[in-house]
């Protein structure tokens, strides 16, 4: 598989932010969240070529210092990448809090084509990456800071693991949240960005801004609304940058849950699921001091916003 080499420049951004989202606490072991028994002495774990401890430590040190870093998992398989991701998540959880859910990445055909992928990739969400609506994020907050229009589903019940249709998924979702993800592509110029290296580094989890919860009272109606909505990304001046339909993510946001379960994730009540980007990732420095995402067609046309301060 050919590699896409990251050619973006280093961004000077800062870790300070206001508006931390409350409420999520530790829910279970990280290894179980990621790759089943990959690190628990299973046959799969024994076969996986995980990154060395020193490579994980280097990545974490660079990541927390907002320094572009070397790719993990170069030349390895997806099993190797998931093993590395599990080890990395254990290390990052000391800084970002426990894992509280999952994220799907490369959920559109153009994104998969760009990175040479044949399917999405999966990562995790951390408790302390979640910020409240209207958060102010002060530079530098990432080494390669990006912004994406996303959406989060909160799992109501573990019965979602038996779902086979979109509406069955939505019957087991308690709420949806407008969500601006602020991912960090993390890698230095010239580093390979393949599905495996993206997976190994956790699919870029760094920060995210959660809007107000929309309870799912009528799963059938919400399933339809999610398919028919239009998702707008606007910059800090209010200028419209991109718009995408609800079908832009795997044909429907609920498909992210079905794909993640098919890829080995077992959900439990309270898990959060980031469904992926509606439209392309946008470099933060192009957003003129902030971003807003509006979900036209959902009840009340909800909106979530973030502001950026101190760009240098």
N, C-alpha and C positions, 0 to 999 in steps of 0.2 A: 504494500500500500504506500503510495507516495505521501510525503509529509508536506504539510503547509508550514512554512517557516515564518514565525512572527516577525514582522518588520516595523512594529509600532515603536515610537520613541518612549523613553522614560518620562513618566509624568510626575511632577512634584506636587503631591497631594498630602493631607495630615490626619492623624487618627482621631482628633477630637470631634465629637458630635453631641448634639442634644436630642432629647426625645426618645429615649430608650423605651422600647415596647415592653409592657409588663406582662407577667402572668404565666410564662411557660417554665416548667421545672424539669429536672432530670427524669427521663423515662427509659430506664433499661440500659444494657450494655451497648457500646458503640460497635463492637465487632459483630454482634448479632444483627444490628441495624444494617450493616453494610453487605457482608458477603457470607452470611450464614456461619459456617464453621471454618472459614478460610484460615483463621489464625488459632483455631482451637485444636490443632493436631489432627485434623481430618486428612484424608487422602488428597483432597484438592489442595488444602493448605500446604501439604508436603511437596506437591508438584509446583506450586506457584513460586515464581522468582521475584520475591518482594524486594523493594528497595532496601539498601543497607541502612542501619541505624544512623550512621554518620551522614548519609544523604538526606534522610528525613530531618535530622537536626539542622543541617545546612539550609534546607528549604524553609523550615519553620523560622529560623533566625532571619533569613532574608525577607520572608513574608511579613513578619511582625515589624521589621524595620522599613517596610515599603520599598525594598530594593528589588529590581528585576533579578530573576534567579534562573538556575539551570533546570531543565525539564527532568521530571522523574519518569521512569518507565520507558525510556527510548528503546525501541527495538523489541519490546516485550509484547506478550499477548494480553488480551482483555482480562484473563484470570490473574495474570501478574499485576495488571493495573488496579484491579479491585483489591487485591491483597495489599498493595502499596497504599491505596486510598484508606483502607481500614487502619493501617499503622499511622498514617498521617493524621487521620481524624482523632485518634487517641492523643496524639501530641498536640494538635491544635485545640482540642477541648480544654486543655489547661489554660488557654488564653481566651477562647471564644465561648466557653461554656459547653454544656453537654449537647449532644445531638438531639434535636427535637423533631426531625422529619427528613424529607428527601426532596431532591430536585431533579427534574428531567431537563437535559440540554440537547442541543441539536435536534429540535423537534420539528423543524421545517425542512422541506426538500432542498431549498437553496443552501441552508446552513450545512446540511449533510454533504451536499455536493462540494461545497467550499473546502471542507475538512476531510474529504475522502471517506465519509462514513456511510454505512448502509442502514443504520438505525440510530435512534437516540443514544445518549449516554446518561449515566446516573451519578448523582452526588448526594451530599447531605446538607442539612440546614442546622445551624448552631443557635442556641438560645440567645447569646449576647450579640449576635449580628442583627437582631430585629430591632428596628426603631419605630417610633410612633409617627403617624401622619404629621406633615409639616416640620419634620426634623431638619435641623441645620447641621450639615456635615462640613467640617473644617479641614482644609488641605494641610498636609497630604494625608489621604485616607486609603490609598492603594498605590501600587507600583505602576499598574497599567489600568487606570480607572475607566470603567465602562458603565453604561446605563441601559436598562432594558425594561420595556413594558411587560409585566408579568401578571400572574394571578395566583393566589394561594387557596387551596381547599383544605379544610380541617376535617379529619376523619371522625365520624360519629361512633362507628362501631366496627369491630374486627370482621363483621359479616361482609364487609366490602371485599375481603379476600376471595369470596365466592362469586363476586359480580362478573358478569360476562357482557353486559350491555352498559351503555352510558347512563341510562336512567337507573339501573341497578346501582351503579356507582353513586349517583346523586342521592339515592335513598339512604345511603350510608355516609353522607357528608352533612355535617351540622351547620357549617357556615362557609361562605367564600369571602375572601379579603382582597380588595384592590392591593396591588403590590408593585412597587418599583424595586427591582433588584439592582444592586450596585456591585456587580461582579468585578473581580480583579483577574485579568488574564495572566498576570504574575511573571511571565517568562521574559527573559532578556532577548534582544534582537538576535536573530539567527537560530534560535532554539526551535526544535521540531514541535509543531502543534498538530497532533494526530488524535483520533478518538481515544487511543490508549494513553497518551500523555495528558490529555484533557481530563480523562477519568482519574488517572493516578493523582492529579493535584486537586481532586475534589470538585471539578467543574467550576472552579473559580469562586466559590462561596466567600464573600467578604462582609457585605452589609446588605440590608434590605429595609424598605419602609412599608409598613403595613397600614392600610386604611381601615376604616370602620368595618366591623363584621356585618355581612348580609346573611341573616339566618335563612336556611333552606327549609321553608315551611311547606312548599309545594314542589316536590322533586321533579315532576313532569314539566311544570311551567318553567322551573329554573333550567332544566336541561335544554328546553327550547330557547330560552333567553340567551343562554351562553353560546348557542350555535349562531344566533342571529345578531348578537351585539357587534358593534364596531369599537375597536380600541384605538384611542388617539394618544400619541405622545407629543407633548408640546414643550418648548424650551422655556427658560425663565422669563422671557418677554411675552409668552402666550402664543408664539408663532407655532403653527401646526407643522410638525416634522414628518410624522408617519401616521398612517391609519391602516388597520388590518382587521379582518373579520375574526369572529370567534373560532372559525374553522381553520385559522392559520396554524394552530397548534395541533398537529396530528389529526386534523379533521374535527376535533372537539376537545375542550380542556379535560373532560373526564377520561379521554383516551390516555392521558399521561398516567393516571392511576392504574389503568389496565395494563399499560406497557410496563410500568415499574414492577407490578406484581408478577407479570410474565417473566421479567428479568431477574426474579428472585427475592423481591422485597415482600415481607409479610407485615401488613399494617396492623396497628392497634389504635384504640380510641385516643384521640388527642393528637395524633401525628399530623404535622403540616406537610403539604405537598405543593411545591412550586412547579407549575405546569410547563414553564418554558416561555420563550420570548415571542410576543406578538410583533413581528417585524424585526429589523436588524438591530444588533447592538450598536450603541452610539457612544463615541468617546465623550467623557464627561466635560472636557474642556470646550466642546462645541455647543454646549447647552446654555450659554449666556447666563450663568449663575443659578440655574435650577432646572427642575423638570416637573411636569405634571402628567398624569395619565388619567384619562376619562374613559369610562365604559358605557358608551351610549347604547341603550337598549336593556341594560340591567335596571332593576327597580331603583328609581331616583337618579339615574345616570351618575353613579358614584365617581368620586375623584380622589386621587392621592397625590401629594406633592412633597418635594424635597428641595431644599436650598443649599447651595454650595458657597462656602466662605473661604477667603484666604488663599486663592489660587496664586501660586508663585512659580 
